[in-house]
Amino acid sequence: LGARQVLARPLRLLTGSAAVALATASLTLLGSIQFAFTGAVVGTFLGDAVALQVRTPDVIAAAFLTMLGLVAVVTVLFLGLIEDTRSYAALSAMGWRDGRLATALSTQAGILGMAGGVLGGMIGTSLVAWLVGGLEPRVLAVASIVAAAALALCLAGALLPALVLRRQQTAQVLTLE
């Protein structure tokens, strides 16, 4: 049900996953420079011309992008919840438990997080490979960790819409129909 709902709205899928991908790519790039290259890229393809360093404003900007990505995912989930309120109420009236309905929302968040996390990890890894003229194994580890964190944040973001869904009055929604 959750997969069907998120795939039925491809523009929202694109918007939510693009926001997550942007955050994941920036965190992968900064994380790779910080951890795989000990804070600076020098003595490499691009590093000979320009020294890349991770500074506090860079980290703040990446954290801000991450929060915006999470807000985008929660917004997509809320919009879907508003549009599907009658469907959720009907399923609840037929005996679906709150946990199953919350699983549908979590599935939507998981799809957005997985699509954005994988795409962002690939973009970030590609940027690092282009900047340093090759690919370090530690960069792939950073990209994997960041993509997993993006998925976890998206799943955590589904908690608020799930709580709203749980508080929904089934009888009220169905009588408005």
HELIX and SHEET records of a PDB file:
HELIX    1   1 GLY A    2  LEU A    7  1                                   6    
HELIX    2   2 PRO A   10  GLY A   31  1                                  22    
HELIX    3   3 SER A   32  ALA A   36  3                                   5    
HELIX    4   4 THR A   56  GLU A   83  1                                  28    
HELIX    5   5 THR A   85  ALA A   93  1                                   9    
HELIX    6   6 ASP A   98  VAL A  132  1                                  35    
HELIX    7   7 PRO A  137  GLY A  157  1                                  21    
HELIX    8   8 LEU A  159  ARG A  166  1                                   8    
HELIX    9   9 THR A  170  LEU A  176  1                                   7    
SHEET    1   A 2 ALA A  40  VAL A  41  0                                        
SHEET    2   A 2 LEU A  52  GLN A  53 -1                                        
END                                                                             
